[in-house]
Structure formats: structure tokens, C-alpha cells
């Protein structure tokens, strides 16, 4: 009796699974009817085209095929209705027709999917639905550099495919610095990270782009992506064209643009009047920074970057090193002018921790005022970034203590002070829940908070 009961349960489970599978297939087929996939209109167009061609053929042959078809149709209907009543025959023929359409379309789509993405498990209809949703996403311009910008991009690409990353090109250290000195190209490092972050191509290709050689005469320390971009820059004549070509290879969702095509050097003036030249030396400085600038001064911006700012629904600055990743982008006058003219919401994202030698002791309020002070040095006295996103108060942890031993502190947010001066402030948990070796923003949490602010400000305006 027990064996029989187990057998019945097993049979029930098998039937249940098969029913769920059938229901899932039917729902997937029906999902092709959802709006926004840009499929139904072309299927209907094809059907109309087929019927029109058929009508043309009938007219061309003086309607003779039409008479034959009518005769065959009536002969067939007479025969079938003599076997089954009309009330039963009609629904049967209708259901058979629908099944044939569903089977035909399903097999056709599966064949197309296997040809296009043979190794991916994603159903084509699901991929089209996601793509349609992302295409309707807001036009976002993210400005910055370093790991902060690439982290933000990884999260934002889940909300929109209309993303433009404007990246600083003043790096003169590490692999980028060596390639810059030896080949005379603009530093590719930060751009490489942004391309990888926005890539939708196979993970192995992205890993190849980010691969860093650990040995080899002349290769050690260089990443494959840096070498690839440098070679393409030499071939195409500009970093912008090299990035465009790389974007096609990596199937980048959006676009990545250097802040300028001019070969610039960053300098910083310290509080004591001393000037330091070169981004890598500025990062190592232990003194407070008063202002920064470029040599040559007032480099020109890319027209595509200016167009992206003009058409943006949302503009984001940060996260990233204040003086070496964020503010260098604001040393390009045309970018600043475009930001001033744009009516899109503009958000500043604060770092999680202070950076020794660069932002020691600065809270969020002081970060914001440093940005405004730098802009005022160029005659801009209008507040650009009126919305601020920062981390809620950190819980004490061994990782935070470790950062303190290295001279870094959590960036505190004077929320009340900022609000009293007219800023919109959102504090949220922005770093990963899981234990990590470094304190970094979590891409999903960060992007979710940015989109929340965007939607909130959109409602207010």
C-alpha cells in the first residue's frame, strides 16, 4: 500500500512538472504579443504582404485560381460537414490553426536564437523584452574616472542602454602612464574599465580586455585592453575612434567618451602655494589642495560629449577621487557650459572614505564646496550639482578600522546643513552587504539609489 502511495505521488509530481513546463511554454509564446518588442508589426506586415502578393497573382491570372480555390473550399467543407457538425468542426479547425501558428513561430524563433546565441540560455523573447525596456530608459551622462565610475556604470546598465560615460584622461601613472610616454597616446586605463563595465559581450572577452600581464619583458604591468586601445589609437588617429571600434567588439551598452582629445597634464596648487605637476604626484601629496588646472589650459571637448549632455535626462558626477578623477572633467570649459545650460537633474555621489593626501578630513559638505570653489576659479558662480547621494553612517567593523590605520576615515554627511542650503540629500546603504577586502560602492545599490533620486526629482519638477 505504501509503495502504491509513493508511486502515485511520484506520478503526480511528474505530471505537475510537465504541466508547469507546458504552461511556461504557452506563456512564453504569448509573451511575443506584449507591446514594445517591435516584432508583431513586422509579422503583420509580412502577412499583409503575403496576402497582397496572392491577390496580385489572382488578378494577374484573371481570377481563375480564385475560382478553383472557392470550388475546392466548398468541396472540402461539404465533405467535412457531412462527417462532423459545424458547431464542432469550426472550433477544431480554429484550434488546429492556432497550434500550427504557435509551433511554426516557436520553432522559427528557436532556430534564430540558436544561430545568434548558441551558448546562451536566455530566451530570445526575454532578451528582446529586456532590450526594449532598456531602450526606453533615461538618457544618463556619468562623469568621472577611476574605479568609481566603472562601478556606477555596472549598476546603471540594468536601468538604461542610453548611457554616456565622460572620462578624465589625465592619468600619468602605471600602465597608462608608460604607454602615454612611450607611444604618445592618451591614457587608456579609465576608459578601458568603463568599456568593460558597459560590455554585454561574453565574460571571457571582457576578462581578456582586463587581463594584466604579470611577466614578460616590456609587457609586465600592462593590461591587454590598454595595449589594444593604444594600438587602435595609433591606427585610427584618435582615442575617440579607438573607443568606438572597441565598443563594437565588446558590444558596449551606451558609449564611452574621453573628456577631451587634447593631451593634457594635470597640476595642483597646494595651500602653501607650491605647485605639483602630474596626476600620480598629486595623489601622493600629503598637503591640502587649493585648486587644480590643466596644461594646456582650456582644452576643447568632444562634440559628441556636448551633445550627450544637451540631450541628457540625468547627469551624475562621481563617485571617484575628487581632485584627480572628478574635477579634471570640469576643467574643460565647454563641458561646464553644457552642464550649466542643461535642465536635467544633476547628482553628486560622495565617496565612502576620505583619501589620504587628497581629501583628509573632508565631509560631504566640504566635498561639495570644493567642487563649487574650483568652478568659481573659472568664473562659474552658479550651483550645478544640487542633489547629493551619500552613504548612511557606517557600522564599526574591522574593515573600517583597517582603513583608519591607512589614514582614511568614513566621509561624514552633514545632512541638515546641506538641506538648509537648498540641496536635495539622500543617504542610503551604498556598499555591498557581503564581506569584501575593500570598501567599495555596490553597483546595484548605487544605481538603485541614483534612479530613485532621478524619479523623485522628476516628480518634483
C-alpha positions as CSV (number, residue, x, y, z in Angstrom):
1,X,0.0,0.0,0.0
2,X,2.9,2.4,0.9
3,X,4.7,1.6,-2.4
4,X,1.5,2.3,-4.3
5,X,1.1,5.7,-2.5
6,X,4.7,6.6,-3.3
7,X,4.2,5.7,-6.9
8,X,1.1,7.9,-7.1
9,X,2.9,10.8,-5.5
10,X,5.8,10.4,-7.9
11,X,3.4,10.3,-10.9
12,X,1.6,13.4,-9.6
13,X,5.0,15.2,-9.3
14,X,6.0,14.3,-12.9
15,X,2.6,15.4,-14.2
16,X,2.8,18.6,-12.3
17,X,6.3,19.4,-13.7
18,X,5.2,18.6,-17.2
19,X,2.1,20.8,-16.8
20,X,4.2,23.7,-15.4
21,X,6.6,23.2,-18.4
22,X,3.7,23.3,-20.8
23,X,2.2,26.4,-19.1
24,X,5.6,28.1,-19.2
25,X,6.0,27.4,-22.9
26,X,2.5,28.8,-23.6
27,X,3.2,31.9,-21.6
28,X,6.5,32.4,-23.4
29,X,4.7,32.1,-26.8
30,X,2.0,34.6,-25.6
31,X,4.7,37.0,-24.4
32,X,5.5,37.7,-28.0
33,X,2.2,39.6,-28.0
34,X,3.4,42.1,-25.4
35,X,4.0,45.7,-26.6
36,X,7.4,47.2,-27.2
37,X,9.1,44.1,-28.8
38,X,8.9,45.6,-32.3
39,X,8.1,42.1,-33.6
40,X,4.3,42.0,-34.1
41,X,4.2,44.9,-36.5
42,X,6.7,43.2,-38.9
43,X,4.9,39.9,-38.6
44,X,1.6,41.6,-39.5
45,X,3.4,43.5,-42.3
46,X,4.7,40.1,-43.7
47,X,1.2,38.6,-43.5
48,X,-0.3,41.6,-45.3
49,X,2.5,41.4,-47.9
50,X,1.8,37.7,-48.5
51,X,-2.0,38.3,-48.9
52,X,-1.3,41.3,-51.2
53,X,1.1,39.2,-53.4
54,X,-1.5,36.4,-53.5
55,X,-4.2,38.9,-54.6
56,X,-1.9,40.3,-57.3
57,X,-1.2,36.7,-58.6
58,X,-5.0,36.1,-58.7
59,X,-5.7,39.3,-60.6
60,X,-2.8,38.6,-63.0
61,X,-4.2,35.2,-63.9
62,X,-7.7,36.7,-64.5
63,X,-9.1,35.3,-61.2
64,X,-9.0,31.7,-62.4
65,X,-7.0,30.4,-59.3
66,X,-9.6,32.1,-57.1
67,X,-12.5,30.2,-58.7
68,X,-10.6,26.9,-58.3
69,X,-9.9,27.7,-54.6
70,X,-13.5,28.5,-54.0
71,X,-14.6,25.2,-55.6
72,X,-12.0,23.2,-53.6
73,X,-13.1,25.0,-50.4
74,X,-16.8,24.3,-50.9
75,X,-16.0,20.7,-51.8
76,X,-13.8,20.2,-48.7
77,X,-16.4,21.9,-46.4
78,X,-19.2,19.7,-47.8
79,X,-17.2,16.6,-47.1
80,X,-16.1,17.6,-43.6
81,X,-19.6,18.9,-42.5
82,X,-21.0,15.5,-43.6
83,X,-18.7,13.9,-41.0
84,X,-18.8,16.4,-38.2
85,X,-21.4,19.1,-37.3
86,X,-20.4,22.8,-37.9
87,X,-20.6,23.6,-34.2
88,X,-17.8,21.1,-33.5
89,X,-15.8,21.4,-36.8
90,X,-15.3,25.2,-36.5
91,X,-13.6,25.2,-33.1
92,X,-11.4,22.2,-34.0
93,X,-10.1,23.8,-37.2
94,X,-9.6,27.1,-35.4
95,X,-7.6,25.5,-32.6
96,X,-5.5,23.4,-35.1
97,X,-4.7,26.6,-37.0
98,X,-3.6,28.4,-33.8
99,X,-1.4,25.5,-32.8
100,X,0.2,25.4,-36.2
101,X,0.9,29.1,-36.0
102,X,2.4,28.8,-32.4
103,X,4.5,25.7,-33.4
104,X,5.8,27.4,-36.5
105,X,6.7,30.7,-34.8
106,X,8.2,28.9,-31.8
107,X,10.4,26.7,-34.0
108,X,11.4,29.6,-36.2
109,X,12.4,31.8,-33.2
110,X,14.3,28.8,-31.6
111,X,16.3,28.4,-34.9
112,X,17.1,32.1,-35.0
113,X,18.1,32.0,-31.3
114,X,20.5,29.0,-31.8
115,X,22.1,30.8,-34.8
116,X,22.6,34.1,-32.9
117,X,23.3,33.0,-29.3
118,X,24.0,29.2,-29.4
119,X,25.7,29.1,-26.0
120,X,23.3,31.4,-24.0
121,X,20.4,30.1,-22.0
122,X,18.4,33.3,-22.3
123,X,15.2,33.0,-24.4
124,X,15.1,35.4,-27.3
125,X,11.8,36.9,-26.2
126,X,13.1,37.6,-22.8
127,X,16.2,39.3,-24.2
128,X,14.1,41.4,-26.5
129,X,11.8,42.4,-23.6
130,X,14.9,43.5,-21.6
131,X,16.4,45.3,-24.5
132,X,13.1,47.1,-25.2
133,X,12.9,48.2,-21.5
134,X,16.5,49.4,-21.5
135,X,16.0,51.3,-24.8
136,X,13.1,53.2,-23.1
137,X,15.4,54.1,-20.1
138,X,16.5,57.7,-19.4
139,X,19.5,59.2,-21.2
140,X,22.2,59.3,-18.5
141,X,25.5,61.1,-18.6
142,X,28.0,59.8,-15.9
143,X,31.1,62.0,-15.4
144,X,34.2,60.8,-13.6
145,X,37.1,58.4,-13.7
146,X,38.8,55.6,-11.8
147,X,37.1,52.6,-10.3
148,X,34.2,54.7,-9.0
149,X,32.8,55.5,-12.5
150,X,33.1,51.9,-13.8
151,X,31.3,50.7,-10.6
152,X,28.4,53.1,-11.2
153,X,28.2,52.1,-14.9
154,X,27.9,48.4,-14.0
155,X,24.8,49.2,-12.0
156,X,23.2,51.8,-14.3
157,X,23.3,49.5,-17.4
158,X,20.5,47.5,-15.6
159,X,18.2,50.6,-16.0
160,X,19.1,52.1,-19.4
161,X,21.1,51.5,-22.5
162,X,21.2,55.2,-23.2
163,X,24.3,55.8,-21.1
164,X,27.3,58.1,-21.9
165,X,30.4,57.9,-19.7
166,X,32.6,61.0,-19.9
167,X,36.0,60.0,-18.6
168,X,39.0,62.0,-17.4
169,X,42.2,61.5,-19.4
170,X,44.9,62.9,-17.2
171,X,46.3,59.7,-15.7
172,X,50.1,59.5,-16.0
173,X,50.9,56.6,-13.7
174,X,51.1,52.8,-14.1
175,X,50.5,51.1,-17.4
176,X,48.6,54.2,-18.8
177,X,51.5,56.5,-17.9
178,X,54.1,54.3,-19.5
179,X,52.1,53.9,-22.8
180,X,51.4,57.7,-22.7
181,X,55.2,58.5,-22.5
182,X,56.4,55.8,-24.9
183,X,53.7,56.0,-27.6
184,X,52.4,59.5,-27.2
185,X,48.7,58.3,-26.8
186,X,46.2,59.5,-24.2
187,X,45.9,57.3,-21.1
188,X,43.5,54.4,-21.8
189,X,43.2,52.9,-18.3
190,X,40.0,54.5,-17.0
191,X,38.3,54.3,-20.4
192,X,39.2,50.5,-20.6
193,X,37.5,50.0,-17.2
194,X,34.3,51.8,-18.4
195,X,34.2,49.8,-21.6
196,X,34.4,46.6,-19.6
197,X,31.7,47.8,-17.2
198,X,29.3,48.5,-20.0
199,X,30.2,45.4,-22.1
200,X,27.4,42.9,-22.9
201,X,29.8,40.5,-24.7
202,X,30.9,37.1,-23.4
203,X,32.6,37.3,-20.0
204,X,35.8,35.7,-21.4
205,X,36.2,38.6,-23.9
206,X,35.8,41.1,-21.1
207,X,38.2,39.2,-18.9
208,X,40.7,39.3,-21.8
209,X,40.3,43.0,-22.1
210,X,41.0,43.4,-18.4
211,X,43.8,40.9,-18.3
212,X,47.1,42.3,-16.9
213,X,50.4,40.7,-17.8
214,X,52.3,39.5,-14.7
215,X,55.6,38.8,-16.5
216,X,57.3,39.3,-19.8
217,X,59.9,41.9,-20.8
218,X,58.1,45.1,-21.7
219,X,54.7,43.5,-21.0
220,X,54.7,43.2,-17.2
221,X,52.2,45.5,-15.6
222,X,50.3,46.3,-18.8
223,X,46.7,45.2,-19.4
224,X,45.7,43.7,-22.7
225,X,42.9,46.4,-23.0
226,X,45.4,49.2,-22.6
227,X,47.7,47.8,-25.3
228,X,44.6,47.2,-27.5
229,X,43.3,50.7,-27.1
230,X,46.8,52.2,-27.6
231,X,47.3,50.3,-30.9
232,X,43.8,51.3,-32.1
233,X,44.6,54.9,-31.2
234,X,47.7,54.8,-33.4
235,X,45.8,53.1,-36.3
236,X,42.7,55.3,-36.2
237,X,44.4,58.6,-35.3
238,X,42.4,59.4,-32.1
239,X,41.4,57.8,-28.8
240,X,37.7,58.6,-29.6
241,X,37.8,56.5,-32.8
242,X,39.7,53.7,-30.9
243,X,37.0,53.7,-28.3
244,X,34.2,53.5,-30.9
245,X,35.9,50.5,-32.5
246,X,36.4,48.8,-29.1
247,X,32.8,49.4,-28.2
248,X,31.7,47.3,-31.2
249,X,34.0,44.5,-30.3
250,X,32.7,44.4,-26.7
251,X,29.1,45.1,-27.5
252,X,29.1,48.2,-25.2
253,X,25.7,49.3,-23.9
254,X,25.9,53.0,-24.4
255,X,29.1,55.0,-25.2
256,X,32.3,55.9,-23.5
257,X,34.0,59.3,-24.4
258,X,37.2,61.0,-23.2
259,X,36.6,64.4,-21.7
260,X,38.9,65.9,-24.3
261,X,41.1,64.7,-27.2
262,X,43.8,67.1,-26.1
263,X,46.9,65.6,-24.5
264,X,46.7,67.3,-21.1
265,X,48.8,67.4,-17.9
266,X,47.1,67.9,-14.5
267,X,48.6,70.3,-12.0
268,X,47.6,71.1,-8.4
269,X,48.3,74.2,-6.3
270,X,48.6,73.4,-2.6
271,X,47.5,75.6,0.2
272,X,51.1,76.8,0.8
273,X,51.4,77.9,-2.9
274,X,53.5,75.0,-4.1
275,X,52.5,73.5,-7.5
276,X,52.7,69.8,-8.3
277,X,52.6,68.5,-11.9
278,X,51.2,65.1,-12.9
279,X,48.2,63.2,-11.5
280,X,50.3,60.4,-9.9
281,X,52.3,63.0,-7.9
282,X,49.1,64.9,-6.9
283,X,47.7,61.6,-5.4
284,X,50.9,61.1,-3.4
285,X,50.8,64.7,-2.0
286,X,50.3,65.0,1.8
287,X,49.3,68.7,1.8
288,X,45.9,70.2,1.3
289,X,45.0,71.1,-2.3
290,X,43.8,74.7,-3.1
291,X,43.0,74.3,-6.8
292,X,43.9,72.3,-9.9
293,X,44.4,73.1,-13.6
294,X,45.4,71.7,-17.0
295,X,48.4,72.3,-19.2
296,X,47.5,73.4,-21.9
297,X,44.6,75.4,-20.4
298,X,41.0,75.3,-21.6
299,X,41.2,72.1,-23.7
300,X,38.3,71.5,-26.1
301,X,35.6,68.9,-25.5
302,X,34.3,66.3,-28.0
303,X,31.2,67.4,-29.8
304,X,29.6,64.0,-29.0
305,X,30.1,64.6,-25.3
306,X,28.5,68.0,-25.5
307,X,25.5,66.6,-27.5
308,X,25.1,63.8,-24.8
309,X,24.9,66.4,-22.0
310,X,22.5,68.5,-24.0
311,X,20.1,65.5,-24.5
312,X,20.6,64.0,-21.0
313,X,17.7,63.3,-18.7
314,X,20.1,62.8,-15.8
315,X,23.7,63.8,-15.1
316,X,25.8,62.2,-12.5
317,X,29.3,63.2,-11.1
318,X,31.2,60.6,-9.1
319,X,32.0,58.6,-7.2
320,X,35.7,59.0,-7.5
321,X,38.8,60.8,-6.4
322,X,37.8,64.4,-6.0
323,X,40.9,66.2,-7.4
324,X,42.2,63.5,-9.8
325,X,39.0,61.9,-11.2
326,X,36.1,64.2,-10.9
327,X,37.3,67.8,-11.1
328,X,39.6,67.3,-14.1
329,X,36.5,66.8,-16.2
330,X,35.2,70.2,-15.1
331,X,38.5,71.8,-16.3
332,X,37.1,71.6,-19.8
333,X,35.1,74.9,-20.3
334,X,32.8,73.5,-22.9
335,X,31.7,70.7,-20.6
336,X,31.0,73.2,-17.8
337,X,29.0,75.4,-20.2
338,X,26.9,72.4,-21.4
339,X,26.2,71.5,-17.8
340,X,25.1,75.0,-16.9
341,X,22.7,75.0,-19.9
342,X,21.2,71.6,-19.2
343,X,18.0,71.4,-17.3
344,X,18.5,67.7,-16.3
345,X,18.8,66.7,-12.6
346,X,22.4,66.7,-11.6
347,X,23.6,64.4,-8.8
348,X,26.9,64.4,-7.0
349,X,27.8,61.0,-5.5
350,X,30.2,61.2,-2.5
351,X,33.0,58.7,-1.8
352,X,32.7,56.3,1.0
353,X,36.0,57.1,2.6
354,X,38.4,60.0,2.6
355,X,41.6,59.7,0.5
356,X,44.9,60.3,2.4
357,X,46.8,63.2,0.9
358,X,43.8,64.4,-1.2
359,X,40.7,64.8,0.9
360,X,41.9,64.3,4.5
361,X,39.2,65.3,7.0
362,X,36.7,66.5,4.4
363,X,33.0,65.7,4.9
364,X,30.3,65.6,2.2
365,X,29.6,69.4,2.6
366,X,33.3,70.2,2.2
367,X,33.5,68.0,-0.9
368,X,30.6,69.8,-2.5
369,X,32.1,73.2,-1.6
370,X,35.4,72.1,-3.1
371,X,33.7,71.4,-6.4
372,X,32.0,74.8,-6.3
373,X,35.2,76.6,-5.3
374,X,37.0,75.0,-8.3
375,X,34.2,76.1,-10.6
376,X,34.3,79.6,-9.2
377,X,38.0,79.8,-10.1
378,X,36.8,79.7,-13.7
379,X,34.1,82.3,-13.2
380,X,31.2,79.9,-12.6
381,X,29.2,81.0,-9.6
382,X,26.0,79.1,-10.3
383,X,25.4,75.9,-8.3
384,X,25.5,72.9,-10.8
385,X,25.0,69.8,-8.6
386,X,22.0,70.4,-6.4
387,X,21.3,66.7,-5.4
388,X,23.7,64.7,-3.3
389,X,23.9,61.0,-2.6
390,X,26.0,59.7,0.2
391,X,26.5,56.6,2.4
392,X,24.5,56.4,5.7
393,X,26.6,56.2,8.8
394,X,29.0,53.3,8.7
395,X,28.7,50.5,11.3
396,X,32.0,49.9,13.0
397,X,33.9,46.9,11.6
398,X,37.4,45.5,11.2
399,X,37.5,46.8,7.6
400,X,36.7,50.4,8.7
401,X,39.4,50.1,11.4
402,X,41.9,48.8,8.8
403,X,41.2,51.9,6.6
404,X,41.7,54.1,9.6
405,X,45.2,52.6,10.1
406,X,45.9,53.7,6.5
407,X,44.8,57.3,7.2
408,X,41.3,57.1,5.7
409,X,38.0,57.9,7.5
410,X,34.3,57.5,6.6
411,X,33.1,60.6,4.7
412,X,30.5,62.1,7.1
413,X,27.4,63.7,5.8
414,X,26.1,67.0,7.4
415,X,22.6,66.3,6.1
416,X,20.8,69.2,7.9
417,X,23.4,71.8,6.9
418,X,23.2,70.7,3.2
419,X,19.4,70.7,3.3
420,X,19.3,74.2,4.9
421,X,21.4,75.5,1.9
422,X,18.9,74.1,-0.6
423,X,20.5,70.8,-1.6
424,X,18.4,67.6,-2.0
425,X,20.2,64.9,0.1
426,X,19.7,61.1,0.1
427,X,21.6,58.9,2.4
428,X,21.5,55.2,1.7
429,X,23.4,51.9,2.2
430,X,25.7,52.0,-0.8
431,X,28.3,49.4,-0.2
432,X,27.9,45.6,-0.5
433,X,26.3,43.5,2.2
434,X,28.8,40.7,1.6
435,X,32.2,40.9,3.2
436,X,34.8,42.3,0.8
437,X,38.5,43.1,1.1
438,X,37.9,46.7,0.2
439,X,35.2,49.3,0.9
440,X,33.7,49.9,-2.5
441,X,30.3,51.0,-3.7
442,X,28.0,48.2,-4.7
443,X,26.9,48.7,-8.3
444,X,23.3,47.6,-7.8
445,X,22.7,49.5,-4.6
446,X,24.4,52.6,-6.0
447,X,22.4,52.6,-9.3
448,X,19.1,51.9,-7.5
449,X,19.7,55.0,-5.3
450,X,20.6,57.1,-8.3
451,X,17.5,56.1,-10.2
452,X,15.4,56.7,-7.0
453,X,16.7,60.3,-6.8
454,X,16.1,60.8,-10.6
455,X,12.5,59.7,-10.3
456,X,11.9,61.8,-7.2
457,X,13.3,64.9,-8.8
458,X,11.4,64.3,-12.0
459,X,8.1,64.2,-10.0
460,X,9.0,67.4,-8.1
461,X,9.9,69.2,-11.4
